[in-house]
Amino acid sequence: MMNTTVFREEPPTISIAGDVGSRCPADLLARYGEILGAGRLNWTEYHTLSRRLGAGGQGVVYLTTRRGTDNFTLPVALKIFSPERYESEDRYVEAMNRIAAVAARVAQIQQDNLLDVHNFVEQRRIRIMEMEWIDGYDLSRLLAPEFLEQTRANVADDRWKYLNEVIVTAGPRQSRLKPGVAIAIVRECLAALAALHREGIVHGDIKTANIMVKRTGNAKIIDIGSAHAVDAPPANRTCTPAYAAPEVLEGRENTPRSDLASLGYVLVEMLSGQQPFAGLQTFRDLLEAKRSLVHRLPQLLPADVTCNELLMNFCRGLIAADPERRFPSAEDADLKKGGAASFHRQLIVGGLASEYENEVRAWLEELPLD
């Protein structure tokens, strides 16, 4: 029979020296009790805008420092939404209400590969979203040729050789990631999308600039400004044409499978070392290129990708022009037969697998801080 210990009362706090803490001043203890009994709290929060992290059609994002009491500081990101493209203040407020509603739902998901939203506030009628600051690089910067050049300047010859064989190497127009690393990033993005889609939310703007690779080696999807509920799409949708699914460009329904197509275009870019739709200016040319991308993969992708039928089929299952021919869901694209997990298992069986998150972390650690 197992004995059970029951603690009848809470023991006093004891210092390392073994002393029981003395009773605090009565007025201080009274203020503590007043706070607990009030049922509500309010305080003023201060931010210092340190550095502009990015800008786009919706506004500007700043790295800021949230300042509290007793010298507490925390780096966070603030997205300040611009009213410039709205014809009236009412339209701006209407759009902000929608974004705030989606942000509130995203904030409660708590998935490690999805941006953490802290708050949505208003200053002089301008809306501001407070988010976690992510220490790392967005994927578009990570793939830029100058980033690879900087890497070469900071590592020894043997390390450079290893990086080129396992992690990253030069591509036709930008760096390309080796298949194991690219799929590791895609799997983390699929996990984030699966969490969003389970809550009935479409991200709506998956692209390299909206995927952060943290210094820990993990990937994180950011920027939910274009996200919307599946059953309540906005009247005026926003997207990045080069990464938008064909049905989105045509003004048809934007669904979770549309996010999969966008992620598929990112995967092709990572594997090929070039943007699959670079230089296309007209709507017609862009749409035709997306419809024919499946057939152009053998010309776009390098030999270490085209030789692997499982990997090629996985790409096709993301980027198919017809949404019905894509994977049914982000979860299926990751875990079901023919999905990303199947490719990683294949690498393990073949003795070609690596600790990809740790490999990426080590790569980024070799570079100087911004």
TORLO-556531 format. One record per residue (C-alpha): residue number from 0; residue in three letters; x, y, z. Coordinates in steps of 0.001 Angstrom, whole numbers, plus 500000, padded with zeros to 6 digits. Example, Ala and Ser with C-alpha at 12.3 -4.5 7.8 and 13.67 -1.06 7.14 Angstrom:
<atoms>
+-----+-----+--------+--------+--------+
|   n | res |   east |  north |     up |
+-----+-----+--------+--------+--------+
|   0 | ALA | 512300 | 495500 | 507800 |
|   1 | SER | 513670 | 498940 | 507140 |
+-----+-----+--------+--------+--------+
</atoms>
This chain:
<atoms>
+-----+-----+--------+--------+--------+
|   n | res |   east |  north |     up |
+-----+-----+--------+--------+--------+
|   0 | MET | 500000 | 500000 | 500000 |
|   1 | MET | 501398 | 503406 | 498973 |
|   2 | ASN | 501515 | 506079 | 501661 |
|   3 | THR | 500075 | 509551 | 500954 |
|   4 | THR | 501350 | 512749 | 502503 |
|   5 | VAL | 498819 | 515497 | 503149 |
|   6 | PHE | 500030 | 519054 | 503819 |
|   7 | ARG | 497603 | 520674 | 506272 |
|   8 | GLU | 498874 | 524218 | 505890 |
|   9 | GLU | 501243 | 526181 | 503679 |
|  10 | PRO | 504753 | 526238 | 505165 |
|  11 | PRO | 506436 | 529614 | 505701 |
|  12 | THR | 509008 | 530948 | 503264 |
|  13 | ILE | 512507 | 530219 | 504527 |
|  14 | SER | 515693 | 531900 | 503343 |
|  15 | ILE | 518788 | 529964 | 502293 |
|  16 | ALA | 520182 | 530690 | 505745 |
|  17 | GLY | 517175 | 528987 | 507296 |
|  18 | ASP | 515409 | 532100 | 508621 |
|  19 | VAL | 511637 | 532415 | 508435 |
|  20 | GLY | 510670 | 535654 | 506622 |
|  21 | SER | 509503 | 538442 | 508918 |
|  22 | ARG | 506093 | 540089 | 508501 |
|  23 | CYS | 506098 | 543025 | 506036 |
|  24 | PRO | 504843 | 546539 | 506934 |
|  25 | ALA | 501078 | 546642 | 507482 |
|  26 | ASP | 500397 | 549418 | 504941 |
|  27 | LEU | 502274 | 547543 | 502183 |
|  28 | LEU | 500378 | 544362 | 502939 |
|  29 | ALA | 497122 | 546347 | 502888 |
|  30 | ARG | 497877 | 547669 | 499378 |
|  31 | TYR | 498547 | 544113 | 498243 |
|  32 | GLY | 495167 | 543071 | 499591 |
|  33 | GLU | 493450 | 546016 | 497887 |
|  34 | ILE | 494849 | 544973 | 494509 |
|  35 | LEU | 493693 | 541393 | 494966 |
|  36 | GLY | 490253 | 542540 | 496044 |
|  37 | ALA | 489693 | 545144 | 493328 |
|  38 | GLY | 489125 | 542601 | 490549 |
|  39 | ARG | 490745 | 544769 | 487888 |
|  40 | LEU | 494097 | 546356 | 487037 |
|  41 | ASN | 495249 | 549127 | 484749 |
|  42 | TRP | 498577 | 550738 | 484023 |
|  43 | THR | 500330 | 552757 | 481344 |
|  44 | GLU | 502685 | 550918 | 479027 |
|  45 | TYR | 505686 | 552679 | 477498 |
|  46 | HIS | 507416 | 551762 | 474237 |
|  47 | THR | 510532 | 553154 | 472606 |
|  48 | LEU | 510590 | 552726 | 468806 |
|  49 | SER | 514106 | 551382 | 468270 |
|  50 | ARG | 514367 | 550238 | 464663 |
|  51 | ARG | 512131 | 549801 | 461643 |
|  52 | LEU | 511883 | 546099 | 460850 |
|  53 | GLY | 509819 | 546328 | 457683 |
|  54 | ALA | 507070 | 548077 | 455781 |
|  55 | GLY | 504344 | 547091 | 453353 |
|  56 | GLY | 500921 | 547973 | 452066 |
|  57 | GLN | 499348 | 547675 | 455509 |
|  58 | GLY | 501813 | 549755 | 457495 |
|  59 | VAL | 505175 | 549737 | 459245 |
|  60 | VAL | 506656 | 547306 | 461781 |
|  61 | TYR | 509060 | 548549 | 464445 |
|  62 | LEU | 511268 | 546812 | 466917 |
|  63 | THR | 510380 | 548425 | 470227 |
|  64 | THR | 511262 | 548101 | 473865 |
|  65 | ARG | 508415 | 547635 | 476283 |
|  66 | ARG | 509416 | 549276 | 479558 |
|  67 | GLY | 508054 | 548337 | 482951 |
|  68 | THR | 508912 | 548959 | 486580 |
|  69 | ASP | 512238 | 548157 | 488247 |
|  70 | ASN | 514186 | 548450 | 484983 |
|  71 | PHE | 512218 | 545659 | 483302 |
|  72 | THR | 512527 | 545778 | 479492 |
|  73 | LEU | 511288 | 543439 | 476786 |
|  74 | PRO | 511854 | 543681 | 473023 |
|  75 | VAL | 508583 | 543385 | 471111 |
|  76 | ALA | 507384 | 544272 | 467617 |
|  77 | LEU | 504701 | 546848 | 466875 |
|  78 | LYS | 502812 | 546902 | 463594 |
|  79 | ILE | 501318 | 550357 | 463034 |
|  80 | PHE | 498494 | 550052 | 460506 |
|  81 | SER | 498388 | 552786 | 457891 |
|  82 | PRO | 495002 | 554309 | 456920 |
|  83 | GLU | 496411 | 555486 | 453576 |
|  84 | ARG | 494654 | 553017 | 451295 |
|  85 | TYR | 491209 | 553440 | 452863 |
|  86 | GLU | 488759 | 555954 | 451406 |
|  87 | SER | 487309 | 556885 | 454795 |
|  88 | GLU | 487953 | 556483 | 458487 |
|  89 | ASP | 484921 | 554207 | 458736 |
|  90 | ARG | 486435 | 551827 | 456177 |
|  91 | TYR | 489739 | 551865 | 458069 |
|  92 | VAL | 488009 | 551094 | 461362 |
|  93 | GLU | 485955 | 548354 | 459707 |
|  94 | ALA | 489114 | 546675 | 458361 |
|  95 | MET | 490866 | 547049 | 461720 |
|  96 | ASN | 487917 | 545433 | 463511 |
|  97 | ARG | 488260 | 542420 | 461231 |
|  98 | ILE | 492024 | 542175 | 461741 |
|  99 | ALA | 491619 | 542539 | 465510 |
| 100 | ALA | 489037 | 539734 | 465586 |
| 101 | VAL | 491367 | 537393 | 463711 |
| 102 | ALA | 494349 | 538490 | 465833 |
| 103 | ALA | 492419 | 537635 | 468998 |
| 104 | ARG | 491799 | 534120 | 467700 |
| 105 | VAL | 495421 | 533683 | 466617 |
| 106 | ALA | 496628 | 534880 | 470028 |
| 107 | GLN | 494818 | 531971 | 471662 |
| 108 | ILE | 496219 | 529244 | 469406 |
| 109 | GLN | 499651 | 529145 | 471075 |
| 110 | GLN | 501397 | 527095 | 468417 |
| 111 | ASP | 505193 | 527324 | 468521 |
| 112 | ASN | 505615 | 527968 | 464788 |
| 113 | LEU | 503005 | 530710 | 464671 |
| 114 | LEU | 503482 | 534342 | 465600 |
| 115 | ASP | 502484 | 535266 | 469160 |
| 116 | VAL | 500121 | 538250 | 469279 |
| 117 | HIS | 500195 | 540214 | 472553 |
| 118 | ASN | 497714 | 543052 | 472097 |
| 119 | PHE | 495748 | 545219 | 469670 |
| 120 | VAL | 495500 | 548867 | 470720 |
| 121 | GLU | 494543 | 552302 | 469424 |
| 122 | GLN | 496436 | 555572 | 469540 |
| 123 | ARG | 494602 | 558642 | 468216 |
| 124 | ARG | 492373 | 556340 | 466138 |
| 125 | ILE | 495380 | 554558 | 464564 |
| 126 | ARG | 495511 | 550812 | 465252 |
| 127 | ILE | 498645 | 549083 | 466500 |
| 128 | MET | 499266 | 545369 | 466942 |
| 129 | GLU | 501815 | 544291 | 469536 |
| 130 | MET | 503592 | 541040 | 468717 |
| 131 | GLU | 506554 | 539020 | 469829 |
| 132 | TRP | 509908 | 540076 | 468441 |
| 133 | ILE | 511593 | 537185 | 466635 |
| 134 | ASP | 515372 | 537033 | 466782 |
| 135 | GLY | 516345 | 535756 | 463362 |
| 136 | TYR | 516009 | 536391 | 459644 |
| 137 | ASP | 513108 | 536224 | 457267 |
| 138 | LEU | 513511 | 533587 | 454593 |
| 139 | SER | 513851 | 536112 | 451749 |
| 140 | ARG | 516918 | 537571 | 453442 |
| 141 | LEU | 518295 | 534137 | 454301 |
| 142 | LEU | 518172 | 533208 | 450605 |
| 143 | ALA | 519761 | 536453 | 449390 |
| 144 | PRO | 523165 | 535922 | 447684 |
| 145 | GLU | 524902 | 538450 | 449932 |
| 146 | PHE | 523921 | 536426 | 452991 |
| 147 | LEU | 525757 | 533412 | 451590 |
| 148 | GLU | 528758 | 535603 | 450771 |
| 149 | GLN | 528777 | 536821 | 454358 |
| 150 | THR | 528703 | 533223 | 455534 |
| 151 | ARG | 531703 | 532351 | 453354 |
| 152 | ALA | 533690 | 535217 | 454838 |
| 153 | ASN | 533052 | 533986 | 458383 |
| 154 | VAL | 533835 | 530262 | 458191 |
| 155 | ALA | 536853 | 528056 | 457514 |
| 156 | ASP | 537212 | 526039 | 454298 |
| 157 | ASP | 536159 | 522710 | 455821 |
| 158 | ARG | 533102 | 524280 | 457421 |
| 159 | TRP | 532181 | 525971 | 454142 |
| 160 | LYS | 532394 | 522605 | 452353 |
| 161 | TYR | 530105 | 521019 | 454935 |
| 162 | LEU | 527581 | 523859 | 454694 |
| 163 | ASN | 527433 | 523496 | 450914 |
| 164 | GLU | 526867 | 519760 | 451156 |
| 165 | VAL | 524281 | 519724 | 453950 |
| 166 | ILE | 522691 | 523152 | 454471 |
| 167 | VAL | 522950 | 525793 | 451757 |
| 168 | THR | 524705 | 526427 | 448475 |
| 169 | ALA | 524618 | 528905 | 445622 |
| 170 | GLY | 521715 | 528717 | 443186 |
| 171 | PRO | 521087 | 530313 | 439786 |
| 172 | ARG | 519863 | 533648 | 441240 |
| 173 | GLN | 519941 | 533256 | 445009 |
| 174 | SER | 520961 | 530682 | 447591 |
| 175 | ARG | 519249 | 527341 | 447590 |
| 176 | LEU | 518694 | 525150 | 450608 |
| 177 | LYS | 519479 | 521460 | 450538 |
| 178 | PRO | 516341 | 519288 | 450510 |
| 179 | GLY | 516536 | 518146 | 454144 |
| 180 | VAL | 516752 | 521712 | 455434 |
| 181 | ALA | 514057 | 523021 | 453084 |
| 182 | ILE | 511642 | 520277 | 454121 |
| 183 | ALA | 512423 | 520871 | 457808 |
| 184 | ILE | 511367 | 524515 | 457383 |
| 185 | VAL | 508267 | 523544 | 455394 |
| 186 | ARG | 507232 | 521021 | 458063 |
| 187 | GLU | 507269 | 523707 | 460742 |
| 188 | CYS | 505255 | 526001 | 458472 |
| 189 | LEU | 502768 | 523187 | 457868 |
| 190 | ALA | 502392 | 522744 | 461626 |
| 191 | ALA | 501587 | 526454 | 461969 |
| 192 | LEU | 499134 | 526364 | 459064 |
| 193 | ALA | 497449 | 523244 | 460430 |
| 194 | ALA | 496852 | 525078 | 463720 |
| 195 | LEU | 495446 | 528112 | 461893 |
| 196 | HIS | 493252 | 526033 | 459613 |
| 197 | ARG | 491827 | 524024 | 462519 |
| 198 | GLU | 490568 | 527332 | 463878 |
| 199 | GLY | 488968 | 528173 | 460530 |
| 200 | ILE | 491522 | 530833 | 459599 |
| 201 | VAL | 493341 | 531255 | 456267 |
| 202 | HIS | 496690 | 533067 | 456469 |
| 203 | GLY | 496307 | 534579 | 453007 |
| 204 | ASP | 499884 | 535804 | 452446 |
| 205 | ILE | 502416 | 532990 | 452807 |
| 206 | LYS | 505705 | 534074 | 451216 |
| 207 | THR | 509412 | 534046 | 452011 |
| 208 | ALA | 509236 | 537455 | 453715 |
| 209 | ASN | 506549 | 536128 | 456081 |
| 210 | ILE | 508543 | 533112 | 457255 |
| 211 | MET | 511083 | 533836 | 459967 |
| 212 | VAL | 513981 | 531497 | 460701 |
| 213 | LYS | 514946 | 532045 | 464315 |
| 214 | ARG | 518473 | 531848 | 465650 |
| 215 | THR | 517327 | 528688 | 467421 |
| 216 | GLY | 516927 | 527062 | 463991 |
| 217 | ASN | 513128 | 526988 | 464131 |
| 218 | ALA | 510795 | 528525 | 461554 |
| 219 | LYS | 507854 | 530751 | 462368 |
| 220 | ILE | 505038 | 532147 | 460209 |
| 221 | ILE | 504431 | 535854 | 460791 |
| 222 | ASP | 502219 | 538733 | 459559 |
| 223 | ILE | 498552 | 537887 | 459984 |
| 224 | GLY | 497371 | 541170 | 458483 |
| 225 | SER | 495838 | 539370 | 455492 |
| 226 | ALA | 494437 | 536465 | 457517 |
| 227 | HIS | 490690 | 535950 | 457594 |
| 228 | ALA | 488084 | 533475 | 458707 |
| 229 | VAL | 487292 | 530873 | 456058 |
| 230 | ASP | 483582 | 531603 | 456358 |
| 231 | ALA | 483953 | 535402 | 456446 |
| 232 | PRO | 486381 | 536603 | 453761 |
| 233 | PRO | 486843 | 540377 | 453494 |
| 234 | ALA | 485276 | 542238 | 450592 |
| 235 | ASN | 488695 | 543520 | 449525 |
| 236 | ARG | 491356 | 540845 | 449916 |
| 237 | THR | 495068 | 541510 | 449852 |
| 238 | CYS | 497787 | 539157 | 448636 |
| 239 | THR | 501250 | 539060 | 447099 |
| 240 | PRO | 500613 | 538035 | 443459 |
| 241 | ALA | 503852 | 536046 | 442986 |
| 242 | TYR | 502939 | 533779 | 445912 |
| 243 | ALA | 499145 | 533716 | 445585 |
| 244 | ALA | 497377 | 530559 | 444402 |
| 245 | PRO | 495771 | 530679 | 440920 |
| 246 | GLU | 492240 | 530709 | 442349 |
| 247 | VAL | 493111 | 533721 | 444501 |
| 248 | LEU | 494422 | 535640 | 441494 |
| 249 | GLU | 491195 | 534829 | 439679 |
| 250 | GLY | 489119 | 536220 | 442553 |
| 251 | ARG | 487720 | 532840 | 443526 |
| 252 | GLU | 487530 | 531354 | 447026 |
| 253 | ASN | 490630 | 531650 | 449210 |
| 254 | THR | 490859 | 528436 | 451267 |
| 255 | PRO | 493392 | 526527 | 453388 |
| 256 | ARG | 494507 | 524791 | 450183 |
| 257 | SER | 495386 | 528218 | 448798 |
| 258 | ASP | 497854 | 528604 | 451681 |
| 259 | LEU | 499347 | 525224 | 450698 |
| 260 | ALA | 499962 | 526433 | 447146 |
| 261 | SER | 501718 | 529540 | 448450 |
| 262 | LEU | 503905 | 527412 | 450715 |
| 263 | GLY | 504618 | 525173 | 447741 |
| 264 | TYR | 505932 | 528145 | 445768 |
| 265 | VAL | 508190 | 528972 | 448730 |
| 266 | LEU | 509453 | 525370 | 448736 |
| 267 | VAL | 510241 | 525484 | 445022 |
| 268 | GLU | 512134 | 528730 | 445588 |
| 269 | MET | 514145 | 527236 | 448456 |
| 270 | LEU | 515016 | 524106 | 446462 |
| 271 | SER | 515770 | 525801 | 443143 |
| 272 | GLY | 517624 | 528947 | 444189 |
| 273 | GLN | 515342 | 531158 | 442125 |
| 274 | GLN | 511868 | 532646 | 442325 |
| 275 | PRO | 509647 | 530543 | 440049 |
| 276 | PHE | 507709 | 533573 | 438748 |
| 277 | ALA | 510452 | 536198 | 438620 |
| 278 | GLY | 510126 | 538796 | 435877 |
| 279 | LEU | 506471 | 538117 | 435074 |
| 280 | GLN | 504587 | 541405 | 434912 |
| 281 | THR | 501119 | 540739 | 433533 |
| 282 | PHE | 498271 | 538952 | 435249 |
| 283 | ARG | 497889 | 536583 | 432292 |
| 284 | ASP | 501564 | 535563 | 432259 |
| 285 | LEU | 501625 | 535028 | 436018 |
| 286 | LEU | 498494 | 532918 | 435981 |
| 287 | GLU | 499736 | 530781 | 433099 |
| 288 | ALA | 503090 | 530244 | 434827 |
| 289 | LYS | 501323 | 529026 | 437974 |
| 290 | ARG | 499141 | 526647 | 435984 |
| 291 | SER | 502165 | 525168 | 434218 |
| 292 | LEU | 504553 | 525081 | 437179 |
| 293 | VAL | 504037 | 521375 | 437860 |
| 294 | HIS | 505280 | 520593 | 434347 |
| 295 | ARG | 508248 | 522980 | 434618 |
| 296 | LEU | 509621 | 521506 | 437851 |
| 297 | PRO | 512197 | 519247 | 436107 |
| 298 | GLN | 513736 | 522320 | 434463 |
| 299 | LEU | 513642 | 524471 | 437617 |
| 300 | LEU | 514883 | 522067 | 440265 |
| 301 | PRO | 518440 | 520689 | 440671 |
| 302 | ALA | 519399 | 517050 | 440166 |
| 303 | ASP | 519468 | 516209 | 443887 |
| 304 | VAL | 515754 | 517037 | 443952 |
| 305 | THR | 514504 | 515719 | 440598 |
| 306 | CYS | 516071 | 512323 | 441261 |
| 307 | ASN | 513802 | 511824 | 444269 |
| 308 | GLU | 510286 | 510922 | 443153 |
| 309 | LEU | 508863 | 511187 | 446673 |
| 310 | LEU | 510094 | 514774 | 446978 |
| 311 | MET | 508866 | 515661 | 443497 |
| 312 | ASN | 505419 | 514257 | 444223 |
| 313 | PHE | 505334 | 516203 | 447473 |
| 314 | CYS | 506032 | 519432 | 445567 |
| 315 | ARG | 503307 | 518595 | 443067 |
| 316 | GLY | 500860 | 517923 | 445892 |
| 317 | LEU | 501336 | 521477 | 447134 |
| 318 | ILE | 501445 | 523484 | 443909 |
| 319 | ALA | 498836 | 521757 | 441734 |
| 320 | ALA | 496872 | 524413 | 439844 |
| 321 | ASP | 493575 | 522730 | 440746 |
| 322 | PRO | 492979 | 523042 | 444524 |
| 323 | GLU | 491292 | 519630 | 444519 |
| 324 | ARG | 494554 | 518013 | 443393 |
| 325 | ARG | 496546 | 519448 | 446290 |
| 326 | PHE | 496892 | 517807 | 449672 |
| 327 | PRO | 493538 | 517960 | 451489 |
| 328 | SER | 495047 | 519757 | 454482 |
| 329 | ALA | 498302 | 521029 | 455972 |
| 330 | GLU | 498256 | 518123 | 458409 |
| 331 | ASP | 497931 | 515633 | 455554 |
| 332 | ALA | 500746 | 517377 | 453665 |
| 333 | ASP | 502998 | 516830 | 456643 |
| 334 | LEU | 502024 | 513484 | 458128 |
| 335 | LYS | 500103 | 511356 | 455640 |
| 336 | LYS | 501621 | 509019 | 453046 |
| 337 | GLY | 503642 | 511000 | 450506 |
| 338 | GLY | 503908 | 513980 | 452827 |
| 339 | ALA | 506915 | 515822 | 454217 |
| 340 | ALA | 507395 | 513380 | 457090 |
| 341 | SER | 507700 | 510529 | 454588 |
| 342 | PHE | 510615 | 512302 | 452917 |
| 343 | HIS | 512400 | 512822 | 456235 |
| 344 | ARG | 511878 | 509144 | 457097 |
| 345 | GLN | 513419 | 508281 | 453743 |
| 346 | LEU | 516496 | 510344 | 454643 |
| 347 | ILE | 516772 | 508539 | 457972 |
| 348 | VAL | 516551 | 505105 | 456377 |
| 349 | GLY | 519188 | 506130 | 453835 |
| 350 | GLY | 521519 | 507445 | 456535 |
| 351 | LEU | 521297 | 510967 | 455104 |
| 352 | ALA | 519327 | 512666 | 457865 |
| 353 | SER | 520736 | 515405 | 460048 |
| 354 | GLU | 519647 | 517456 | 463056 |
| 355 | TYR | 518422 | 520215 | 460763 |
| 356 | GLU | 517254 | 522693 | 463397 |
| 357 | ASN | 520635 | 522457 | 465104 |
| 358 | GLU | 522429 | 522758 | 461761 |
| 359 | VAL | 520550 | 525961 | 460925 |
| 360 | ARG | 521145 | 527307 | 464441 |
| 361 | ALA | 524895 | 526682 | 464100 |
| 362 | TRP | 524900 | 528371 | 460680 |
| 363 | LEU | 523201 | 531512 | 461985 |
| 364 | GLU | 525436 | 531619 | 465062 |
| 365 | GLU | 528464 | 531924 | 462783 |
| 366 | LEU | 527198 | 535262 | 461478 |
| 367 | PRO | 527600 | 538606 | 463236 |
| 368 | LEU | 524551 | 540110 | 464937 |
| 369 | ASP | 522729 | 542912 | 463102 |
+-----+-----+--------+--------+--------+
</atoms>
